[in-house]
């Protein structure tokens, strides 16, 4: 649980696009706190402090202690962070107030650790699945699951069903047959395979000599001049 992470916020009155743009220019990020038991709360958080906090953690799904206008810190789930498509700056943040006694579904990143045997032998490690969806209590949310791939050889696959995750805390919601990691053979580049010297493909045309004009080509060029 990331309860040691604290974020300070202020209530936000600005709601229109022009006002929201203004608070961004002043170094604030517009955000919202959703709750199933009370009305949605619009807030704003310091851009520099929030982006610095994100850079120190490997996941954007985490529990955070949120304090609004200096009030008591309450646990919320950092649910969604919207980034600018070009410069990557945070544009908007969604927080969800949670009941710490009820399970919820979250996506937790997968971090591969160790050096696969197949990679040592020349294979390439493929990591198609970067996060897994699980159901757990808010207190059990972690920044990432570490998965050891040391035993993977060329041709081996690691699926969701193979993940060593505490089943007492986590219920895996992702499809069990999905591939998390695999070691594939090295690819051979076509340009590395050169034909034998002097070898020509059967039926290949002889090279054309520049400047040598056949009677047929001369006739065709003459006809074109007349058409012009």
Legacy VTK file of the C-alpha trace (Angstrom):
# vtk DataFile Version 3.0
C-alpha trace
ASCII
DATASET POLYDATA
POINTS 228 float
0.000 0.000 0.000
1.306 3.471 -0.886
-0.206 5.253 2.140
3.061 7.116 2.701
2.429 9.102 -0.493
0.771 12.404 0.338
-0.705 14.947 -2.069
-1.946 18.404 -1.056
-4.836 19.930 -2.975
-7.092 22.956 -3.060
-10.785 23.140 -3.840
-11.277 24.368 -7.400
-13.895 26.890 -8.475
-12.618 27.166 -12.053
-14.662 24.900 -14.305
-14.850 26.501 -17.741
-12.196 25.838 -20.363
-10.806 29.384 -20.130
-10.547 29.261 -16.346
-9.000 25.786 -16.418
-6.443 26.986 -18.946
-5.596 29.874 -16.628
-4.915 27.686 -13.589
-2.684 25.471 -15.740
-0.690 28.536 -16.718
-0.319 29.311 -13.011
1.235 25.893 -12.356
-1.811 23.911 -11.218
-3.382 20.711 -12.538
-7.192 20.410 -12.569
-8.375 17.222 -10.889
-11.535 15.531 -9.651
-12.303 13.283 -6.692
-15.079 10.793 -7.430
-17.030 9.062 -4.683
-19.939 6.652 -4.484
-21.266 8.253 -1.302
-20.893 11.972 -1.966
-20.805 14.499 -4.772
-17.841 14.811 -7.122
-15.251 17.246 -5.776
-13.294 19.443 -8.225
-9.787 20.209 -6.951
-6.432 21.475 -8.198
-2.959 20.157 -7.362
0.517 21.601 -7.758
1.924 20.569 -11.155
5.601 20.427 -10.146
5.005 18.460 -6.937
2.634 15.974 -8.569
4.830 15.251 -11.607
7.840 14.840 -9.307
5.878 12.311 -7.251
4.900 10.377 -10.390
8.513 10.239 -11.582
9.508 8.461 -8.363
7.022 5.633 -8.800
6.663 2.973 -11.455
2.883 2.991 -11.582
0.079 5.494 -11.968
-2.330 3.208 -10.100
-1.636 3.747 -6.421
-3.219 4.660 -3.128
-2.553 8.229 -2.048
-3.239 10.264 1.041
-5.096 13.341 -0.220
-5.433 16.464 1.895
-7.745 19.230 0.649
-7.218 22.793 1.909
-5.132 21.554 4.825
-7.806 19.148 6.046
-7.400 15.579 7.256
-5.704 13.218 4.820
-8.018 10.594 3.290
-7.075 7.567 1.208
-7.946 7.821 -2.483
-7.014 5.760 -5.525
-5.113 7.507 -8.296
-7.308 6.169 -11.087
-6.409 8.063 -14.262
-3.768 10.557 -15.359
-4.203 12.376 -18.662
-0.970 13.473 -20.348
-0.345 15.971 -23.140
0.266 13.925 -26.339
3.401 15.901 -27.272
5.238 17.165 -24.205
3.881 14.568 -21.735
2.843 17.083 -19.093
-0.111 16.124 -16.905
-3.368 17.728 -18.039
-5.939 16.218 -15.676
-6.144 13.711 -12.827
-8.971 11.497 -11.570
-8.982 10.319 -7.951
-11.495 7.838 -6.524
-12.445 7.757 -2.854
-12.493 4.108 -1.793
-13.849 1.956 0.988
-10.751 0.318 2.449
-12.809 -2.743 3.414
-13.996 -3.470 -0.150
-12.019 -5.010 -2.994
-11.559 -3.163 -6.257
-10.067 -3.934 -9.659
-6.807 -2.276 -10.687
-4.121 -2.716 -13.334
-0.716 -3.380 -11.807
2.462 -3.147 -13.930
4.626 -6.223 -14.540
8.392 -5.780 -14.126
10.585 -8.516 -15.615
13.676 -9.319 -13.560
16.631 -11.606 -14.187
18.410 -12.542 -17.411
16.686 -15.270 -19.405
18.798 -18.298 -20.379
17.530 -17.955 -23.924
18.822 -14.388 -24.144
22.293 -15.555 -23.104
22.088 -18.080 -25.952
21.276 -15.332 -28.470
17.484 -15.159 -28.247
15.388 -12.011 -27.857
13.159 -11.353 -24.838
9.660 -10.219 -25.832
7.459 -8.481 -23.241
4.014 -8.005 -24.861
1.984 -7.664 -21.650
3.022 -4.771 -19.433
0.334 -4.939 -16.732
-2.137 -7.384 -15.264
-5.641 -6.684 -13.986
-6.327 -7.937 -10.465
-8.952 -7.590 -7.771
-7.720 -6.800 -4.272
-8.197 -4.673 -1.189
-6.888 -1.092 -1.399
-4.263 -1.914 1.233
-2.777 -4.594 -1.045
-2.223 -2.390 -4.097
1.456 -2.446 -5.038
3.409 -0.433 -7.587
4.388 -3.506 -9.610
4.681 -7.299 -9.683
8.224 -8.563 -10.231
8.381 -11.618 -12.501
11.598 -13.670 -12.733
12.365 -14.762 -16.313
15.757 -16.361 -15.603
14.604 -19.874 -16.521
13.106 -18.953 -19.897
14.895 -20.596 -22.819
14.480 -19.961 -26.543
10.921 -20.891 -27.476
9.581 -20.676 -23.894
6.499 -18.600 -23.041
5.341 -17.152 -19.752
1.568 -16.615 -19.514
-0.736 -14.958 -16.998
-1.496 -18.405 -15.589
2.210 -18.796 -14.762
2.418 -15.635 -12.649
3.415 -16.305 -9.061
1.008 -13.937 -7.317
-0.404 -14.398 -3.812
-3.845 -15.864 -4.477
-5.024 -14.990 -0.958
-4.628 -11.289 -1.694
-5.151 -11.075 -5.449
-7.707 -12.461 -7.868
-6.313 -12.260 -11.398
-8.885 -10.902 -13.851
-6.756 -10.965 -17.015
-7.170 -13.959 -19.340
-4.872 -16.793 -18.165
-3.610 -17.689 -21.661
-2.296 -14.200 -22.455
1.469 -14.104 -23.021
3.421 -12.013 -20.529
6.937 -12.754 -21.797
8.689 -15.100 -24.214
12.129 -15.706 -25.690
12.131 -15.821 -29.471
14.971 -16.882 -31.818
17.118 -14.077 -33.236
15.864 -12.753 -36.546
18.062 -13.179 -39.613
18.228 -10.061 -41.731
17.769 -10.632 -45.442
20.646 -8.317 -46.270
23.013 -10.616 -44.399
22.328 -13.393 -46.913
24.238 -12.478 -50.102
24.021 -14.485 -53.363
27.088 -16.347 -54.582
29.420 -14.304 -56.769
28.474 -14.484 -60.445
25.174 -16.197 -59.720
22.162 -14.826 -61.588
18.569 -15.760 -61.208
17.375 -18.147 -63.871
15.534 -16.292 -66.618
16.818 -12.874 -65.470
17.068 -10.292 -68.250
20.477 -9.114 -69.435
21.387 -5.578 -68.380
20.524 -2.821 -70.834
23.458 -0.904 -72.314
22.951 2.827 -71.956
23.227 4.632 -75.233
22.594 1.563 -77.425
19.381 2.156 -79.326
17.485 -0.544 -81.109
15.636 0.025 -84.340
12.357 -0.531 -82.562
13.089 2.075 -79.879
14.173 4.556 -82.533
10.958 4.095 -84.437
8.944 4.603 -81.283
10.763 7.804 -80.419
10.182 9.123 -83.923
6.484 8.453 -83.690
6.340 10.317 -80.383
8.011 13.369 -81.952
5.454 13.441 -84.692
2.621 13.260 -82.162
4.030 16.264 -80.344
LINES 1 229
228 0 1 2 3 4 5 6 7 8 9 10 11 12 13 14 15 16 17 18 19 20 21 22 23 24 25 26 27 28 29 30 31 32 33 34 35 36 37 38 39 40 41 42 43 44 45 46 47 48 49 50 51 52 53 54 55 56 57 58 59 60 61 62 63 64 65 66 67 68 69 70 71 72 73 74 75 76 77 78 79 80 81 82 83 84 85 86 87 88 89 90 91 92 93 94 95 96 97 98 99 100 101 102 103 104 105 106 107 108 109 110 111 112 113 114 115 116 117 118 119 120 121 122 123 124 125 126 127 128 129 130 131 132 133 134 135 136 137 138 139 140 141 142 143 144 145 146 147 148 149 150 151 152 153 154 155 156 157 158 159 160 161 162 163 164 165 166 167 168 169 170 171 172 173 174 175 176 177 178 179 180 181 182 183 184 185 186 187 188 189 190 191 192 193 194 195 196 197 198 199 200 201 202 203 204 205 206 207 208 209 210 211 212 213 214 215 216 217 218 219 220 221 222 223 224 225 226 227
